[in-house]
Amino acid sequence: MISIAGVIGAGLFVGSANAIATAGPAVLIAYALAGTLVVLVMRMLGEMATAQPDTGSFSTYADRSLGRWAGFSIGWLYWWFWVIVIPVEATAGALILGDWFPAVPQWVFALVITGLLVGTNLFSVGNYGEFEFWFALVKVIAIVLFIGLGVLAMVGALPGSKTSGVGHLWQDGGFLPHGIGAVFAAMLITMFTFMGTEIVTIAAAESPNPEAGIRKAVNSVIWRISLFYLGSIFVVVALVPWNAKGLAAEGSGSYQYTLERMGLGGLTTVLEFVILTAVASCLNSALYTASRMAFSLSTRGDAPAAWSRTTDRGVPAWAILASSVVGFLGVIGNYLLPEKIFGYLLASSGAIALFVYLVIALSQLRMRRQLDAEGHSPAVRMWLYPGLTYATIGFIAFVLVLMLVQEGHRLELGLSLALAAVIVAIGVARTRGERTAAAPAQGAVAFRRTAE
């Protein structure tokens, strides 16, 4: 259920409207391309995770395969990505609750949501799993019902529906109204809604049988993406015009507008509750994932030592508190800092998902050679290795170039690269410092042995 929850984020319900407006019905191709990349990356990550389960996941594998500097760099970048997600999701949840209870300031809701989830994560790791189970259940039921109602509307079996059939796939300017370039532009919008799928490999390391859990999650990622993303988006673009004004209206979303067109406008409040659940799920995952990455970095000597201390329940309390402090500061900063400054902080994490995918692919490329040399066959194996791994690396590079040429994503790429450059420089300097410190010690041992 954690793996399912990682796929269905708030971006699916809200952000999909922008992608549809960009590419029209061909947004299905954009989601399929982004989904295929995620499937391949998860396959590679699953191979490494079943061979060596670890809460540091790809950061640990990069450390072992590419070098200390790589594990250090991608670990801190990933941590930064998720602590930035905390204020973003807390603010999104506060906006929904603010509409329901307008007398209460939105910043109060943001702090309360964050505080409650920090408290549950501090109590036990079981709380994270329990909350994610129920969050996932709510989201799954909602998506399945939405698709089911959509199919009934398509075949004309939904009473009171103002729309039917699948004609909107080609009637409003064609399936590709803005050409193939718009599909790639939409792909950049959809790409980052999949971030979180990899959390299951981190959480599985704290489960009784990590290998079985990871194998099951990785093998099911294809149908999960196909059903929850492609299935639900197909319902939207088939039943309503992609260029309808209400589709991307502020305060609404593609799913709400589609429900209204199906004559089910009364369910929009229920959908708001589902979106709130998705927001809480993402925030819960952000706290958990950031703290476990901080814990892993600490155990490897790449973060403060206190972050690897655990309570009697096995919870890395200091890692959770450190991550949540940054999250709380982000929540406060979102309301106090000028919009531009907070926007820059948010943009600095814009390309980190692609950096993570690239590191996973490069790590798998080298780690697979090591596993094969040792005669070790993990429960999950990458398809068509090494050709498909190289193809994935090439596709990630292509997407990064797309970000560079697309004006709307250039700032995100630039700030993400600047942040990555700083962290990589620190990682390389630390690695060199460790080697320099180790060299005199080794020389002293050799001198003593010669003297003896």
Backbone torsions as a table, in degrees:
resi	resn	phi	psi	omega
1	MET	NA	-31.4	176.8
2	ILE	-63.9	-39.2	179.3
3	SER	-66.3	-35.1	177.2
4	ILE	-68.3	-44.1	179.9
5	ALA	-60.9	-33.3	179.8
6	GLY	-67.5	-25.8	-179.3
7	VAL	-81.4	-40.4	-174.7
8	ILE	-92.5	98.6	178.1
9	GLY	-107.5	173.0	178.6
10	ALA	-62.0	-26.7	179.6
11	GLY	-61.8	-28.9	178.1
12	LEU	-64.8	-41.0	-176.6
13	PHE	-78.5	-35.8	-173.5
14	VAL	-105.2	-51.7	-173.8
15	GLY	-69.6	-19.0	-177.8
16	SER	-63.2	-25.6	-179.8
17	ALA	-61.3	-40.1	179.4
18	ASN	-66.6	-39.4	179.0
19	ALA	-65.5	-41.0	179.1
20	ILE	-64.6	-41.9	179.1
21	ALA	-64.4	-28.7	-178.7
22	THR	-77.7	-45.4	-172.4
23	ALA	-111.4	-9.7	-175.2
24	GLY	70.7	-154.0	-179.4
25	PRO	-58.1	-24.9	179.5
26	ALA	-68.1	-1.3	173.8
27	VAL	-57.8	-23.9	176.6
28	LEU	-60.6	-36.6	177.1
29	ILE	-67.1	-40.9	179.5
30	ALA	-60.0	-46.2	178.5
31	TYR	-65.7	-37.1	179.5
32	ALA	-65.4	-40.4	178.8
33	LEU	-66.1	-48.4	179.2
34	ALA	-63.1	-41.0	179.2
35	GLY	-64.3	-38.4	178.3
36	THR	-63.0	-41.8	177.2
37	LEU	-59.7	-45.2	-179.5
38	VAL	-63.3	-40.6	178.5
39	VAL	-60.1	-45.2	-179.1
40	LEU	-66.5	-42.7	179.3
41	VAL	-64.2	-42.4	178.8
42	MET	-64.8	-34.2	177.5
43	ARG	-63.5	-44.5	179.1
44	MET	-65.4	-43.7	180.0
45	LEU	-65.7	-39.0	178.1
46	GLY	-61.4	-37.6	177.9
47	GLU	-60.7	-46.6	-178.6
48	MET	-71.1	-37.8	-175.9
49	ALA	-71.4	-34.6	177.6
50	THR	-74.0	-27.5	177.6
51	ALA	-74.9	-39.6	-177.1
52	GLN	-144.7	80.7	179.2
53	PRO	-59.5	135.7	-177.6
54	ASP	-159.9	138.9	179.1
55	THR	-66.4	-18.1	176.2
56	GLY	-82.4	-10.5	176.1
57	SER	44.9	-128.7	-172.5
58	PHE	-62.2	-25.2	177.3
59	SER	-65.6	-42.6	177.5
60	THR	-66.6	-40.6	-179.5
61	TYR	-66.7	-37.1	176.7
62	ALA	-65.3	-39.0	177.6
63	ASP	-58.3	-46.0	-176.3
64	ARG	-77.0	-31.6	-173.1
65	SER	-95.6	-40.9	-173.3
66	LEU	-106.4	-21.5	-179.4
67	GLY	129.4	159.1	-178.3
68	ARG	-56.7	-39.2	-177.7
69	TRP	-61.8	-36.3	-178.1
70	ALA	-70.5	-45.1	178.0
71	GLY	-63.3	-41.2	177.4
72	PHE	-60.4	-49.1	-173.4
73	SER	-66.7	-50.2	-176.2
74	ILE	-71.3	-29.7	176.7
75	GLY	-63.6	-46.7	-179.9
76	TRP	-70.3	-37.0	176.8
77	LEU	-63.6	-42.3	179.3
78	TYR	-65.7	-41.1	176.7
79	TRP	-59.6	-45.1	179.9
80	TRP	-61.8	-41.7	179.3
81	PHE	-55.2	-47.9	-173.9
82	TRP	-77.3	-30.9	177.1
83	VAL	-71.6	-26.3	174.5
84	ILE	-73.8	-30.7	177.6
85	VAL	-64.0	-33.3	-176.3
86	ILE	-54.7	-56.2	179.2
87	PRO	-66.2	-31.3	179.6
88	VAL	-64.1	-48.3	-179.0
89	GLU	-71.1	-37.2	178.1
90	ALA	-62.2	-39.7	178.7
91	THR	-68.1	-40.0	178.6
92	ALA	-62.9	-41.5	177.5
93	GLY	-66.2	-38.0	179.8
94	ALA	-65.1	-34.6	178.1
95	LEU	-62.6	-41.1	179.0
96	ILE	-67.4	-48.1	-179.8
97	LEU	-66.1	-31.9	177.6
98	GLY	-64.6	-34.1	176.0
99	ASP	-68.8	-33.6	-179.9
100	TRP	-77.3	-36.6	-178.1
101	PHE	-129.2	76.5	-173.7
102	PRO	-63.7	-19.0	-178.3
103	ALA	-73.4	-19.4	-177.7
104	VAL	-96.3	129.8	178.2
105	PRO	-59.0	141.8	-176.1
106	GLN	-63.3	-34.5	-177.8
107	TRP	-64.0	-27.3	177.7
108	VAL	-65.4	-46.5	178.4
109	PHE	-60.9	-41.4	-178.3
110	ALA	-60.8	-44.5	-179.6
111	LEU	-70.0	-37.5	-180.0
112	VAL	-65.7	-45.7	179.3
113	ILE	-58.7	-47.5	-179.3
114	THR	-63.5	-44.8	-179.0
115	GLY	-61.1	-42.6	-179.2
116	LEU	-63.0	-44.7	-177.9
117	LEU	-72.8	-31.3	173.7
118	VAL	-63.0	-43.7	180.0
119	GLY	-60.3	-44.0	-179.6
120	THR	-67.7	-37.2	178.3
121	ASN	-68.7	-31.8	179.3
122	LEU	-71.0	-29.3	-174.5
123	PHE	-69.9	-51.5	178.0
124	SER	-165.7	155.7	177.7
125	VAL	-67.2	-27.5	177.8
126	GLY	-59.9	-32.0	179.1
127	ASN	-63.2	-40.7	178.2
128	TYR	-59.9	-48.2	-179.7
129	GLY	-62.5	-40.5	-178.9
130	GLU	-65.3	-47.3	179.3
131	PHE	-61.7	-43.8	-178.9
132	GLU	-65.3	-33.1	177.7
133	PHE	-60.2	-49.2	-177.6
134	TRP	-72.4	-37.7	175.3
135	PHE	-59.0	-45.7	-179.0
136	ALA	-63.2	-40.9	-178.6
137	LEU	-61.2	-43.9	178.6
138	VAL	-60.9	-45.6	-177.6
139	LYS	-67.2	-41.6	-179.9
140	VAL	-63.2	-47.2	179.3
141	ILE	-59.1	-43.1	-178.6
142	ALA	-62.6	-46.5	-178.4
143	ILE	-65.8	-44.2	-179.3
144	VAL	-62.8	-42.4	177.9
145	LEU	-64.1	-40.8	179.5
146	PHE	-61.4	-45.6	179.5
147	ILE	-65.9	-41.5	179.3
148	GLY	-62.0	-44.6	177.4
149	LEU	-65.2	-37.0	179.1
150	GLY	-63.7	-41.7	178.3
151	VAL	-63.6	-40.8	177.3
152	LEU	-61.6	-40.3	178.6
153	ALA	-65.7	-40.4	-179.4
154	MET	-59.9	-41.4	-177.3
155	VAL	-88.6	5.8	177.4
156	GLY	75.6	22.6	-177.1
157	ALA	-105.3	9.9	-179.9
158	LEU	-103.9	110.0	-178.5
159	PRO	-60.8	137.3	176.9
160	GLY	82.1	-0.6	-179.5
161	SER	-72.0	138.1	179.3
162	LYS	-94.6	5.0	-179.1
163	THR	-146.2	152.4	178.4
164	SER	-159.6	172.0	179.2
165	GLY	75.1	-172.2	179.7
166	VAL	-127.4	21.6	-175.6
167	GLY	-62.0	-26.6	-178.3
168	HIS	-68.0	-9.4	176.5
169	LEU	-66.7	-23.8	-177.8
170	TRP	-138.3	-6.8	-173.1
171	GLN	-79.6	-27.8	-171.7
172	ASP	-101.5	60.7	179.6
173	GLY	97.3	5.4	178.2
174	GLY	95.4	170.4	-179.5
175	PHE	-68.4	-32.0	179.9
176	LEU	-117.3	70.4	-173.8
177	PRO	-64.6	-28.0	-178.5
178	HIS	-115.9	14.1	177.1
179	GLY	81.8	176.5	-175.8
180	ILE	-69.2	-27.6	178.7
181	GLY	-60.5	-36.9	179.1
182	ALA	-67.6	-29.1	177.5
183	VAL	-64.4	-43.5	178.7
184	PHE	-67.5	-36.0	177.0
185	ALA	-64.0	-41.7	178.1
186	ALA	-67.2	-33.2	178.9
187	MET	-61.3	-36.0	177.8
188	LEU	-64.8	-33.6	178.1
189	ILE	-70.8	-41.9	-175.6
190	THR	-78.2	-26.1	-172.2
191	MET	-52.6	-42.3	-170.8
192	PHE	-87.3	-5.7	175.5
193	THR	-74.6	-15.6	-179.8
194	PHE	-87.1	-9.7	-178.2
195	MET	-61.7	129.3	-176.3
196	GLY	124.7	-17.3	178.0
197	THR	-60.0	-33.2	-175.7
198	GLU	-76.2	-8.9	-176.6
199	ILE	-59.3	-31.8	-176.9
200	VAL	-59.0	-31.2	180.0
201	THR	-73.1	-25.0	176.1
202	ILE	-78.2	-47.4	-178.7
203	ALA	-65.9	-36.1	-177.1
204	ALA	-61.6	-29.0	-179.0
205	ALA	-64.1	-19.8	178.5
206	GLU	-100.1	11.2	-179.4
207	SER	-101.6	162.7	-178.3
208	PRO	-63.7	-33.2	-177.5
209	ASN	-131.9	76.8	-174.7
210	PRO	-61.4	-38.2	-176.6
211	GLU	-61.4	-45.1	-179.1
212	ALA	-66.6	-41.3	-179.8
213	GLY	-64.3	-43.4	-179.8
214	ILE	-66.8	-44.0	-179.4
215	ARG	-59.7	-44.4	-179.3
216	LYS	-64.1	-43.2	-178.2
217	ALA	-66.7	-43.2	-178.4
218	VAL	-66.9	-41.3	-178.9
219	ASN	-69.1	-22.0	-177.7
220	SER	-97.8	-1.2	-174.1
221	VAL	-65.0	-29.0	-178.9
222	ILE	-65.8	-50.3	-178.2
223	TRP	-70.6	-28.7	178.6
224	ARG	-65.8	-46.1	178.8
225	ILE	-66.8	-40.8	-179.5
226	SER	-62.6	-45.2	-177.5
227	LEU	-73.1	-57.0	-170.7
228	PHE	-72.6	-37.1	-179.0
229	TYR	-93.4	-64.1	-175.6
230	LEU	-64.1	-39.1	-179.4
231	GLY	-63.9	-48.3	-177.4
232	SER	-72.0	-37.2	178.4
233	ILE	-68.0	-35.5	176.4
234	PHE	-59.1	-41.7	178.2
235	VAL	-59.2	-43.7	-178.0
236	VAL	-63.9	-55.2	-173.9
237	VAL	-72.1	-19.2	178.1
238	ALA	-80.8	-33.4	-172.7
239	LEU	-96.5	-23.0	-178.1
240	VAL	-130.1	151.0	177.2
241	PRO	-62.5	135.0	-177.9
242	TRP	-63.9	-25.0	-178.1
243	ASN	-102.1	17.0	178.3
244	ALA	-64.4	137.2	-176.8
245	LYS	-60.5	-36.8	-176.2
246	GLY	-75.1	-11.9	-174.7
247	LEU	-66.6	-43.0	-178.7
248	ALA	-112.5	24.9	-179.3
249	ALA	-64.4	144.0	-179.9
250	GLU	-62.5	137.1	-180.0
251	GLY	83.4	-2.9	178.8
252	SER	-121.3	-153.5	179.8
253	GLY	179.6	169.8	-175.4
254	SER	-62.2	-36.9	-177.9
255	TYR	-73.2	-40.7	177.6
256	GLN	-61.5	-46.0	-178.2
257	TYR	-63.5	-39.4	179.5
258	THR	-65.0	-39.9	176.9
259	LEU	-61.7	-40.1	178.5
260	GLU	-63.2	-42.4	179.1
261	ARG	-66.2	-26.6	177.1
262	MET	-84.1	4.0	-179.4
263	GLY	77.0	21.6	-178.5
264	LEU	-119.9	39.3	-179.1
265	GLY	-59.2	-25.4	179.1
266	GLY	-66.4	-15.9	-179.5
267	LEU	-87.5	-0.9	-177.9
268	THR	-64.1	-32.5	177.2
269	THR	-66.2	-39.8	176.4
270	VAL	-61.8	-40.5	179.7
271	LEU	-66.0	-35.5	176.0
272	GLU	-61.3	-38.8	176.7
273	PHE	-64.0	-39.7	178.3
274	VAL	-64.1	-42.4	178.3
275	ILE	-63.3	-40.4	176.9
276	LEU	-61.4	-39.6	177.0
277	THR	-63.3	-42.5	178.5
278	ALA	-62.7	-39.0	178.0
279	VAL	-64.1	-47.7	179.6
280	ALA	-62.3	-38.2	178.6
281	SER	-63.2	-44.7	-179.5
282	CYS	-65.9	-39.9	179.0
283	LEU	-66.9	-42.3	177.8
284	ASN	-59.7	-44.6	178.7
285	SER	-66.4	-36.8	179.4
286	ALA	-61.8	-44.9	178.9
287	LEU	-63.2	-46.5	-178.6
288	TYR	-63.4	-50.0	-174.2
289	THR	-66.6	-44.7	179.3
290	ALA	-60.6	-42.8	-177.8
291	SER	-68.2	-38.0	179.4
292	ARG	-70.8	-34.8	176.3
293	MET	-68.6	-38.9	176.6
294	ALA	-62.6	-41.5	177.6
295	PHE	-60.6	-46.3	-179.2
296	SER	-64.2	-42.6	177.5
297	LEU	-60.5	-38.9	-179.7
298	SER	-66.4	-42.3	-179.8
299	THR	-63.9	-23.3	178.7
300	ARG	-94.8	4.9	179.2
301	GLY	79.7	16.6	-177.6
302	ASP	-105.2	6.2	177.5
303	ALA	-148.5	166.6	179.9
304	PRO	-49.7	138.2	-175.5
305	ALA	-59.9	-32.1	-177.4
306	ALA	-62.6	-25.7	-176.6
307	TRP	-68.2	-15.8	179.4
308	SER	-97.9	2.8	176.0
309	ARG	-78.9	138.1	-178.9
310	THR	-119.4	157.2	177.0
311	THR	-81.2	-180.0	178.1
312	ASP	-61.2	-24.0	179.3
313	ARG	-88.7	4.1	179.1
314	GLY	81.5	17.0	-178.0
315	VAL	-93.6	127.8	176.1
316	PRO	-76.6	78.5	-170.3
317	ALA	-59.6	-43.1	-177.2
318	TRP	-67.8	-34.6	177.2
319	ALA	-66.7	-39.1	177.3
320	ILE	-65.8	-45.9	-178.4
321	LEU	-64.4	-41.4	179.5
322	ALA	-62.8	-43.5	179.7
323	SER	-67.6	-39.2	-178.4
324	SER	-71.6	-30.8	177.1
325	VAL	-61.4	-45.2	177.0
326	VAL	-61.8	-40.1	177.9
327	GLY	-62.6	-43.9	178.7
328	PHE	-63.4	-42.4	178.1
329	LEU	-61.9	-37.1	177.7
330	GLY	-65.4	-40.9	177.5
331	VAL	-60.5	-46.8	180.0
332	ILE	-65.5	-43.1	-179.4
333	GLY	-63.5	-31.4	179.4
334	ASN	-62.7	-29.1	-179.9
335	TYR	-96.5	-23.1	-176.4
336	LEU	-101.8	-37.9	-178.1
337	LEU	-74.6	151.1	173.1
338	PRO	-57.5	147.0	-174.9
339	GLU	-55.8	-35.8	-177.5
340	LYS	-65.0	-41.0	-177.4
341	ILE	-65.5	-47.2	179.6
342	PHE	-65.6	-33.4	177.5
343	GLY	-62.7	-38.1	177.7
344	TYR	-65.6	-41.6	177.5
345	LEU	-60.6	-42.5	179.5
346	LEU	-66.5	-42.0	-178.6
347	ALA	-65.1	-27.3	-178.3
348	SER	-65.3	-13.7	178.0
349	SER	-104.3	4.9	-171.5
350	GLY	-62.2	-32.5	-177.4
351	ALA	-109.8	5.9	-176.0
352	ILE	-62.9	-34.6	178.8
353	ALA	-57.0	-42.9	-180.0
354	LEU	-68.7	-36.6	176.3
355	PHE	-61.9	-41.5	178.9
356	VAL	-62.5	-47.1	179.6
357	TYR	-59.9	-40.8	-178.9
358	LEU	-65.2	-43.4	179.6
359	VAL	-65.3	-39.6	177.3
360	ILE	-59.6	-45.5	-178.9
361	ALA	-64.7	-44.8	-179.8
362	LEU	-66.0	-38.4	179.0
363	SER	-66.0	-43.0	-179.3
364	GLN	-64.4	-36.1	-179.8
365	LEU	-58.5	-43.8	-178.4
366	ARG	-83.5	-38.4	-177.4
367	MET	-66.9	-33.7	178.9
368	ARG	-62.4	-39.7	177.4
369	ARG	-60.8	-41.1	179.6
370	GLN	-65.6	-43.3	-179.7
371	LEU	-63.9	-42.3	179.4
372	ASP	-64.9	-38.6	179.9
373	ALA	-65.7	-32.0	179.5
374	GLU	-85.3	-6.1	-178.4
375	GLY	74.5	21.8	-177.9
376	HIS	-94.4	129.7	179.7
377	SER	-117.5	100.2	-178.6
378	PRO	-66.6	161.4	-177.2
379	ALA	-64.6	-28.5	176.6
380	VAL	-116.3	132.4	179.3
381	ARG	-128.5	140.5	179.2
382	MET	-66.5	136.9	179.1
383	TRP	-70.0	145.4	171.0
384	LEU	47.7	40.8	177.0
385	TYR	-69.0	140.0	0.7
386	PRO	-95.1	-2.2	-174.5
387	GLY	-56.5	-46.6	-177.5
388	LEU	-70.6	-28.9	175.6
389	THR	-66.3	-45.0	177.7
390	TYR	-63.1	-39.2	178.9
391	ALA	-63.4	-38.0	178.4
392	THR	-65.3	-42.9	177.7
393	ILE	-60.5	-42.4	178.3
394	GLY	-63.3	-39.4	-179.7
395	PHE	-68.0	-39.5	177.2
396	ILE	-62.1	-42.3	177.5
397	ALA	-61.6	-39.9	177.8
398	PHE	-60.9	-42.8	-179.9
399	VAL	-66.0	-38.7	177.9
400	LEU	-63.7	-38.7	176.2
401	VAL	-65.1	-39.8	176.4
402	LEU	-57.5	-43.0	178.6
403	MET	-61.3	-35.5	-179.4
404	LEU	-67.9	-38.6	-176.7
405	VAL	-87.4	-18.5	177.8
406	GLN	-85.8	116.8	-173.9
407	GLU	-57.1	-37.2	-177.4
408	GLY	-69.1	-17.4	-177.8
409	HIS	-113.3	-2.0	-176.5
410	ARG	-64.5	-40.3	179.4
411	LEU	-63.9	-43.6	179.1
412	GLU	-58.4	-46.5	-179.3
413	LEU	-64.6	-43.6	-178.5
414	GLY	-62.0	-46.9	-179.1
415	LEU	-69.5	-37.3	177.9
416	SER	-64.9	-41.5	178.3
417	LEU	-65.7	-39.1	178.9
418	ALA	-63.4	-45.4	178.2
419	LEU	-62.6	-43.9	-179.8
420	ALA	-62.7	-40.3	-179.2
421	ALA	-61.8	-41.8	179.6
422	VAL	-64.1	-47.1	-177.1
423	ILE	-68.1	-40.4	177.6
424	VAL	-62.7	-41.2	178.8
425	ALA	-60.7	-41.5	177.5
426	ILE	-64.8	-43.4	180.0
427	GLY	-62.0	-43.8	179.1
428	VAL	-64.9	-42.3	179.6
429	ALA	-62.7	-40.8	178.8
430	ARG	-64.0	-43.0	-179.7
431	THR	-62.9	-43.9	178.4
432	ARG	-64.1	-38.8	178.8
433	GLY	-62.7	-40.0	178.6
434	GLU	-65.8	-40.4	179.4
435	ARG	-65.7	-40.8	-179.4
436	THR	-64.6	-39.8	180.0
437	ALA	-69.4	-32.8	-178.0
438	ALA	-76.2	-30.6	-175.6
439	ALA	-61.4	-48.5	178.7
440	PRO	-60.6	-37.7	-179.4
441	ALA	-64.3	-42.3	178.5
442	GLN	-66.5	-37.9	178.5
443	GLY	-64.6	-38.0	179.4
444	ALA	-65.7	-39.7	178.4
445	VAL	-63.8	-44.6	179.6
446	ALA	-62.1	-39.3	-179.6
447	PHE	-64.1	-43.5	-179.1
448	ARG	-63.9	-40.8	-179.7
449	ARG	-64.8	-38.4	178.6
450	THR	-64.8	-43.5	-179.2
451	ALA	-62.8	-38.1	-179.4
452	GLU	-67.4	NA	NA
